[in-house]
Amino acid sequence: MLILLEHQAKALLADAGIEVPRGVLLDRDADVSSVIARIGPPPWMLKAQVCGQRRLAWGGVVRVPSEEELARQRAALFERSGQAFERVLVEQDRPVEAEWFCAVLLDPASAGLRLVLSAEGGGAVDTALAEGRFASLLFDPASPPDPARIASEIPLAGPAMSDTAAALCRFAVERDCLLIEANPFGVDGGGRVVVLDAHLTVDAAAGYRQPWMMDFADEVARLDPDVAWRRRWDGDFFVLDERGEVAIINTGAGSGLFLIDELRRRSLAPLNFSDVRMVGIIRQPERMHAVVERILEFPSARTVLVNIHAGIGDPLETVHLVLAAAQRLREARRRMVVRIAGRNADGAAAILTADGFTVRTSLRQALDEVQAVAATVTA
Amino acid sequence: MTPLREWLAAEQRVVIQGISGRVARGQLPILREAGTNVVAGVVPERRGDVDGVPLFATVAEARTATGCNTSIVAVPPEDVRSACLEAIAEGLRLVVVLSEGVPVLDAIAIKRAAGGTLLVGANTPGMAVQGVAKLGFMPSNLLRPGDVAIVSRSGTLSYEVALELTERGYGISTWIGVGGDAVPFLDLAGAVRVALDDPRTRALALVGEVGGDAEERLADEMAGLPWPVPVHALIVGRGISPERPMGHAGAAIRGGIGLYETKVARLRAAGVQVHETPWDLAEALARSRNES
């Protein structure tokens, strides 16, 4: 899954013929004198291009009444944000007669996509949706609904809204979207339906057939370290608590979640979620080294739990990497608890034991040891 | 329809699509050792055999030559859709998709095309009907014969549950990993039905996690109905907010679905005992078995 930046989403929508406000991207120091020529006269909307959807909460969207204000507001935005972003989007301010909400999203239970439409968009949408003031339509991605079907099944839509909603449904399929949210969108003074704000979540697994995703992911990765990690190393390593005392090197997402639960249940603070993926490490041995160096960026993580329960992989193929990780962590005076289970676990454990490391086969015992070691470190 | 155990015992003829890949080739001897009757491999660009298993260009050719009726799919993600549709078109009864990274729209297309084919996966360690067939890569040392079924959304966590059960002397009847993808071919409720259909199953261990609504749908399906066997669940992700990729609309439509607390409450209301660790689950299951 990849959550796109707003300007990326709008570029894709515009490319598909869906009306969005004209806009221009500016970095922190770019000259603003060409903005009028590129998108028309103010007022404009100035929008920080950040990951996530909490932008309004910290004032990441500002209405700019004049050219003189643009550079000043942009500087203020970078100054006060505390957020990681590189560029701002400056857009035409396109008032609409009424703010609508439209979403196309994955409906896993029905194995389809669902169109959701509400006449109460913008800031009112959460309440409207929670109170059921919306209509929806499930469709098979193999046959996205045409405007006639939408107008028939969602009468509130009307012809213009139905056209745009149908275009968004087609777009979702053509671009492998998991979620499109157009909020708000509506009819402007010129009678055209325009999407004023858009959030897109796309299916990163489809990147091989959506080549634009790679470029977009590169930009998102510069702003989001978790995305950067996944792009570089394929596995997952999310920092949950920068002051966490126990770092986790683990294979498997479910067991990764469990380790976080269990450490917290034992009143320990986990540094991270980890699924380094055993088979991936075999193909990409430097991933283990990268995990260790990432952990060493956090001095509070004095204890490291390595948990490998082999199914598809063979621990004998990766034990030399675990050993190198253990040695590096020992040099850095981190305490390590290793647990290995599954196929050929005994052989892998023997190699580590020969180098002075204790290896557990029981996860429960390993967690008990982590608890004891962490207590010692704290004391 | 004949229960899967009986059918596999009598008629299984397994084709591995993508048999020349590293994963499939590495697992082949382990599958055979577990009793799986691998009769064919499909690799479009190759002929000959892989470790004695004859290769064919298509499932149709493999079916004509060997009568294969079950498939393990271990092809690259971009080939999963065509591989599965081919297997479905040939009328295979069971298709287990081990591949990970399948695009969601491909998964939807496959699921909608399934017809009478039982699809499991994708992104799963597979399934095993203990003593009859292993159609995946779960650790064989955990496949001791027994009467506890495991149905899991998490591969590695199901290993932990199986290990704890094994250490307490319990073995497995049917083990199904439904997979960790957004649109699993066989959902948790469907997998539970298959597991309970195994006449050897006397208890069920269920492994779930935050996100999605699989546990809630299972609970809804079972609400008010008596479970035929004791059901013990492990749900993980208590401290993690499920990602909110579905935005305002997803939150409104699902209304709290996907949260740890919602899952636990719904399962408990449906008569499931929910635990916090694999060892708690195994100990409780052992206690309930001793009491009965």
Interface residues (C-beta under 8 A of the other chain):
Chain A: M1 I3 Q53 F101 A103 L105 L106 P108 A109 A111 G112 L113 R114 V116 V125 D126 L129 A130 F134 S136 D140 P141 A142 V173 D176 L178 L179 E181 N183 H199 T201 D203 A205 A206 Y208 R209 T251 G252 A253 G254 S255 L257 F258 I260 D261 E262 R264 R265 F273 V279 H309 A310 G311 I312 D314 A341 G342 R343 L363 R364
Chain B: V23 G26 Q27 P77 E78 G101 V102 P103 V104 L105 D106 A107 I108 A109 K111 R112 P125 F137 M138 P139 S140 N141 S152 R153 S154 G155 T156 L157 S158 Y159 E160 L163 G180 A182 V183 D187 V207 E209 V210 G212 D213 R217 L234 V236 G237 R238 G239 I240 E243 P245 M246 G247 H248 A249 G250 A251 A252 I253 G255 E276 T277 P278 W279
